[in-house]
Every structure is written in C-alpha cells, then in structure tokens.
C-alpha cells in the first residue's frame, strides 16, 4: 500500500498549504493527493510538484489519508518529508 511509508515515517505534513510550503523549501520527498480531493484545490500543488520534480501519488480517500498522517480529520494532501 502506498501510504505505508507515510504512516511509518513520522515525518510528514498534512494539508495543501503545508505541502506546498514543504515542496517550495525542498523538504518534500513525495506528495500524496487524495482521490476525492477537488481538483481545483490541488491543481496548484500538482503544478508545484511537477516543477520541483517531486513525485505525486494519487492516494485513497481524504479520510484514510488523514488517518495515515495521524490526524482525526480528512486531508486532501500529505507530504513525506526528508528527516
């Protein structure tokens, strides 16, 4: 399952804005985007990842992505961070 690395790492951030900041700072190794996230909200993050050559993985739904980050709310995006 692609979320296993995110769950096990302990070094992640959740949310579109936090992921964008991580990509801009060069800290994001991989970005997960929930399949049920509205594309108009994540389009900027996808473009930023393409520009920075950060791998984007289309993940399950927002609820499962949030759980993988260790939060009790849904998350449209999450990033696996360099330590």
C-alpha positions in Angstrom: 0.0 0.0 0.0 1.5 3.4 -1.0 0.5 5.0 2.4 2.7 2.7 4.4 5.8 4.9 4.0 3.8 7.9 5.2 2.4 6.0 8.2 5.8 4.6 9.3 8.0 7.7 8.7 6.7 10.0 11.4 8.0 12.9 9.2 5.0 14.2 7.3 2.8 17.2 6.9 -0.9 17.4 6.1 -2.9 19.9 4.1 -2.5 21.6 0.8 -0.8 24.7 2.1 1.6 22.9 4.3 2.5 20.5 1.4 3.1 23.5 -0.9 5.5 25.0 1.7 7.4 21.7 2.0 7.8 21.4 -1.7 8.9 25.0 -2.1 11.5 24.5 0.7 12.8 21.3 -0.9 11.7 19.2 2.1 9.1 17.0 0.4 10.2 13.7 -0.9 6.8 12.6 -2.1 3.3 14.1 -2.1 0.1 12.1 -1.7 -3.1 13.6 -3.0 -6.5 12.1 -2.1 -8.5 10.8 -5.0 -11.7 12.6 -3.7 -10.0 16.0 -3.3 -11.4 18.7 -5.5 -9.0 19.1 -8.5 -9.4 22.9 -8.5 -7.9 22.9 -4.9 -5.0 20.6 -5.6 -4.1 21.8 -9.1 -1.6 24.3 -7.8 0.1 21.7 -5.7 0.4 19.3 -8.6 2.0 22.0 -10.8 4.4 22.9 -8.0 5.4 19.3 -7.6 5.9 18.9 -11.3 8.1 22.0 -11.4 10.2 20.8 -8.4 10.3 17.2 -9.7 8.6 15.8 -6.6 6.7 12.5 -7.1 2.9 12.8 -6.7 0.9 9.7 -5.7 -2.8 9.7 -6.1 -3.9 8.1 -2.8 -7.1 6.7 -1.5 -9.8 9.0 0.0 -9.3 12.1 2.2 -10.4 10.3 5.4 -7.8 7.5 5.0 -5.1 10.0 4.1 -5.8 11.9 7.3 -5.6 8.8 9.4 -2.3 7.9 7.7 -1.0 11.3 8.9 -2.1 10.6 12.4 -4.9 13.2 12.5 -8.6 12.7 13.1 -9.8 14.8 10.2 -9.7 14.4 6.5 -6.7 15.6 4.5 -6.7 16.5 0.8 -2.9 16.2 0.6 0.1 15.0 2.6 3.8 15.0 2.1 6.5 12.6 3.2 9.3 14.9 4.4 13.1 14.4 4.5 14.4 14.0 8.0 
